Amino acid sequence: MSELITAARPYAKAAFLSASEHDAYDIWDEKLAFLEQVVSEHKVKSVINGPRLSREEKAQLVIDLCQPVPEEIENFIKIMAENSRLTLMPYVRVLFEGLRSSAGGLVKADVVSATELDEVKINKLRDALEKRFNKSVSVNVSTDQSLVSGVLIRVGDIVIDGSLKGRIEKLTHALAV
């Protein structure tokens, strides 16, 4: 998955730059969310991944499904299709949102904990993340008992795995080599 995020990053940056130049953050945000839905739809996805249509035809299909599309976003879709990257749209959207939040001085952190966290622990975690990233942090907390203990933190494409499950997996991988 990290390869997909890495591949999507230049497209997210380009979208963000275009949105910045035209002060069109909301339009880009709305269209990227819709594009994500379109390219994630099973039938569209199979056509995009299939050999029947040329890259230009795939781009035009997506553009037609998303009308009306501003010229900048239409060009963006064409470039992604040209490089066979349309299926990266979900990652592009997430990274775009992260760039938009970062530009506003806000970072979103997804925290998965093995146990329920109380407000005191959430606030301590938020303070530590704000210190680490030097930005305000919005924390979204969920629980997953399969982590056994500890937490898993995702901030953009950075993953901090402090879970027992993660440590066991690292140890298993190290011993298997």
Secondary structure, DSSP 8 states (H G I E B T S, - for coil): -HHHHHHHHHHHHHHHHHHHHHT-HHHHHHHHHHHHHHHHSHHHHHHHHSSSS-HHHHHHHHHHHT-S--HHHHHHHHHHHHTT-GGGHHHHHHHHHHHHHHHTTEEEEEEEESS---HHHHHHHHHHHHHHHTSEEEEEEEE-GGG-SSEEEEETTEEEE--HHHHHHHHHHHHH-
